[in-house]
Amino acid sequence: MTSDTLATFEEPRYRHLDAERSRYSVAMAEPLDPMDLLEIDRLLTPKELALRARLRAFVDDRIRPGIEEWFAAGRFPAELAPAFGAMGTLGMHLEGYGCPGGSTVDYGLACMEIEAGDSGLRSFMSVQGSLVMFPLHAYGSQEQKQEWLPRLAAGDAIGCFALTEPGAGSDPGAMTTAARRDGEDWILDGHKRWSTNGTVSDVGIVWAQTSEGIRGFVVPSDAPGVRFRSIDDAWSLRAAARSELFLEGVRLPATAVLPGVTGLKGPLSCLTEARFGIAFGAMGAARDCFATALRHAVTREQFGRPIGSFQLIQAKLASMAVELGKGTLLALRLGRMRDAGTAGAEHVSLGKLANARAALEIAREARSILGGDGITSAFPVIRHMLNLESVLTYEGTQEIHALIVGEALTGLRAFT
Amino acid sequence: MSFSDTLDPLQLDALLSEEELAIRDTVRRFVHEQVLPGVGGWFERGEFPEQVRSGVAGLGLLGMHLDGYGCLGANAVSYGLACLELEAGDSGLRSFVSVQGSLSMFPIHRYGSDEQKDEWLPRMATGQAIGCFGLTEPDSGSDPARMRTNARRDGSDWIVNGTKMWITNGGIADVAIVWARTDEGVRGFVIPTATPGFSTNDVHRKLSLRASVTSELVMEDVRLPAGAVLPGVTGMKGPLSCLSEARYGIVWGAMGAARACLASALEYATTRVQWGRPIAGFQLTQAKLADMAVQLQEGLLLAHHLGRMKDEGRLRPEQVSVGKLNNVRAALDIARSCRSILGASGITLEYPVMRHMNNLESVLTYEGTQEIHTLIVGHALTGLRAFE
């Protein structure tokens, strides 16, 4: 990944590093880019690299300047939604209805770059594209698609996804939210929790028990009986709109149901899309932590020399670089397989399992290298670290993905 | 939902050419037919049978990634695949091939005179001559530049004195590539093991790489003609470049041992019944299996990526260090986790797991310890040397 770090080294305030480096190093043939030690960028096409550069500039211009304040205030900058739309990041790999129509790898790269800014903003994008637009696109009626997809793709409307409940997390089949018929209409009652984007949403995809099994409903956020509440006491994903959703006698027309799917496979297929994005995204947060830690290690002096010249710090940096390289290779392989149609949910689980964990480990190591600076919000590391706790849990916990992969390996289900 | 191939979930086979797959399948079959039936016994008795050496040579695996002089001239990915399949048999077997091809034939091929190449390479490619590589000494391991072995001129001859340690193939070698201090810096010498003053002592009391010959080389006033020195290189970059070649093979090979362990543990876990069901149906065992699948897959992806870079001629030693650092550690983690899944069976030679686990302890240490590769990668990242 080119060179946040090297670019920074060239800034005047780091010029003294050249002298430091020559004092402690022997000449190397031609320095490798520490941010892409394995030259994984060579596996990307020029078009993909150009897309990534645009997204990286977007993060630098629109996210980095404000993120510390948004996180501190616990505020999602909803005003950025149209800019995300203009960048083509919403419903990125969907076709038609104003969607960008990119590849799965494009979508992954976008997740990676946005999450290098903040996991909360990548969460916004994941929910909008993978959890709201994807089910509309895959299972919605023509009317639903035409009504919502163009506005969602442009960022003029924001969507949320309501599956998890206070009593139904890893076991969503145990949900109690229910929809019953009243003549042609549907009446929804229930309580959803951990619904990202909820409080700023225009529409929600709500999953509910019906007499036919679990169905998805397209629920306008201003429908009578719909109430969102912000979850303010969270110490993670503070720049995302973390929300609860209460549904009390919400009356919807017959056309509000997603016609194309019945049963848990509906929401689970959405989760597969979002989890794929996380396999890439988590490596973005990890990369940002690593870049920050590396910069700190080569500039911070103790005992008369940069701490990056001590063996224990080098061991941390080397482990982080190795994990970052592996995770990026894994995400990219998954992306190529998804684009070729050869990766299923179990493959995506392997990626989510590996990369969310690796990213959190990298963030924690980076936090420790930064010492006291590592606990301040002036540096992005502890924010990423706190965010990644949510990334580890949501969209399938580590335990759930271990059991999905375990089943794929053994043919034996061990969930219950 | 299940993986079509539980040992290759991300379908890396799809990235291999027909020729690469053919070489892989040939080596896999050889290991299955000629190695696996006997290897437990060889390990137990501390043997490395001659028929295995000739079998490997017959497949053209010795110096297989070198061109000319009877060598196969295969690409780096094919060499890696061969290392992987051989090490799925036993790390000792892969070590034999690594030492022969990467540490003995490679320096002759890269730095040798035409006479040295003509004399040794064709016989080494066919296994008629076995080579070994003498760099490490009793007091000089991670810090090879402190070697004591030295060569001095006597007229146009060289006189070599010193002791080398942990030399794979030493006791069965016909020729040794020995690195020694000279007035000009470190030089490499091609020493026929029958030369007067040259002797070897095998290391017997070891619990790792038992199906492999590990020896001490003793050189007492070994007189060599001027033509014995490798003309093409002076300094530590000579032996280090050989190590880079061998380390590349280990990046792949370690994943072979890991794969064999995981295959064994998967089979065991799905058939071993406790509390009325296969232990693979319990969450704690599934978590182990899932973690191993992740590590194996990542290691294979890394090996594959480095292999393609090597075939493009752009692979750097620092990048090989990333692979060696990660993949050997991952392989050992996998082997240990498999050992625990196999329970008591895991400590026997009925199953390959503990044999691989013990072997991988050597693989973790040789060809650059974990610590050394960490510092190589650390240097590449920071520009700061932290070895001393």
Chai-1 contact restraints between the chains, C-beta under 6 A:
chainA,res_idxA,chainB,res_idxB,connection_type,confidence,min_distance_angstrom,max_distance_angstrom,comment,restraint_id
A,R21,B,G383,contact,1.0,0.0,6.0,A-B,restraint_1
A,Y24,B,L384,contact,1.0,0.0,6.0,A-B,restraint_2
A,Y24,B,R385,contact,1.0,0.0,6.0,A-B,restraint_3
A,S25,B,G383,contact,1.0,0.0,6.0,A-B,restraint_4
A,S25,B,L384,contact,1.0,0.0,6.0,A-B,restraint_5
A,S25,B,R385,contact,1.0,0.0,6.0,A-B,restraint_6
A,L32,B,E318,contact,1.0,0.0,6.0,A-B,restraint_7
A,L32,B,A380,contact,1.0,0.0,6.0,A-B,restraint_8
A,P34,B,L381,contact,1.0,0.0,6.0,A-B,restraint_9
A,L38,B,Q319,contact,1.0,0.0,6.0,A-B,restraint_10
A,V298,B,T382,contact,1.0,0.0,6.0,A-B,restraint_11
A,G308,B,T382,contact,1.0,0.0,6.0,A-B,restraint_12
A,G308,B,L384,contact,1.0,0.0,6.0,A-B,restraint_13
A,S309,B,L384,contact,1.0,0.0,6.0,A-B,restraint_14
A,S309,B,A386,contact,1.0,0.0,6.0,A-B,restraint_15
A,Q311,B,A386,contact,1.0,0.0,6.0,A-B,restraint_16
A,Q314,B,L375,contact,1.0,0.0,6.0,A-B,restraint_17
A,Q314,B,G378,contact,1.0,0.0,6.0,A-B,restraint_18
A,Q314,B,A386,contact,1.0,0.0,6.0,A-B,restraint_19
A,A315,B,T374,contact,1.0,0.0,6.0,A-B,restraint_20
A,L317,B,G378,contact,1.0,0.0,6.0,A-B,restraint_21
A,L317,B,L381,contact,1.0,0.0,6.0,A-B,restraint_22
A,A318,B,T374,contact,1.0,0.0,6.0,A-B,restraint_23
A,A318,B,V377,contact,1.0,0.0,6.0,A-B,restraint_24
A,A318,B,G378,contact,1.0,0.0,6.0,A-B,restraint_25
A,A321,B,L381,contact,1.0,0.0,6.0,A-B,restraint_26
A,V322,B,V322,contact,1.0,0.0,6.0,A-B,restraint_27
A,V322,B,N326,contact,1.0,0.0,6.0,A-B,restraint_28
A,K326,B,E298,contact,1.0,0.0,6.0,A-B,restraint_29
A,L329,B,L301,contact,1.0,0.0,6.0,A-B,restraint_30
A,L329,B,H305,contact,1.0,0.0,6.0,A-B,restraint_31
A,L330,B,E298,contact,1.0,0.0,6.0,A-B,restraint_32
A,R333,B,L10,contact,1.0,0.0,6.0,A-B,restraint_33
A,R333,B,L301,contact,1.0,0.0,6.0,A-B,restraint_34
A,A345,B,M1,contact,1.0,0.0,6.0,A-B,restraint_35
A,E346,B,M1,contact,1.0,0.0,6.0,A-B,restraint_36
A,A354,B,V294,contact,1.0,0.0,6.0,A-B,restraint_37
A,A402,B,A287,contact,1.0,0.0,6.0,A-B,restraint_38
A,A402,B,A290,contact,1.0,0.0,6.0,A-B,restraint_39
A,L403,B,Q286,contact,1.0,0.0,6.0,A-B,restraint_40
A,V405,B,A290,contact,1.0,0.0,6.0,A-B,restraint_41
A,V405,B,A293,contact,1.0,0.0,6.0,A-B,restraint_42
A,G406,B,Q286,contact,1.0,0.0,6.0,A-B,restraint_43
A,G406,B,L289,contact,1.0,0.0,6.0,A-B,restraint_44
A,G406,B,A290,contact,1.0,0.0,6.0,A-B,restraint_45
A,A408,B,M1,contact,1.0,0.0,6.0,A-B,restraint_46
A,A408,B,S2,contact,1.0,0.0,6.0,A-B,restraint_47
A,A408,B,F3,contact,1.0,0.0,6.0,A-B,restraint_48
A,L409,B,T6,contact,1.0,0.0,6.0,A-B,restraint_49
A,L409,B,L289,contact,1.0,0.0,6.0,A-B,restraint_50
A,L409,B,A293,contact,1.0,0.0,6.0,A-B,restraint_51
A,T410,B,T270,contact,1.0,0.0,6.0,A-B,restraint_52
A,T410,B,A280,contact,1.0,0.0,6.0,A-B,restraint_53
A,G411,B,S2,contact,1.0,0.0,6.0,A-B,restraint_54
A,L412,B,A280,contact,1.0,0.0,6.0,A-B,restraint_55
A,L412,B,G281,contact,1.0,0.0,6.0,A-B,restraint_56
A,A414,B,G281,contact,1.0,0.0,6.0,A-B,restraint_57
A,A414,B,Q283,contact,1.0,0.0,6.0,A-B,restraint_58
A,A414,B,Q286,contact,1.0,0.0,6.0,A-B,restraint_59
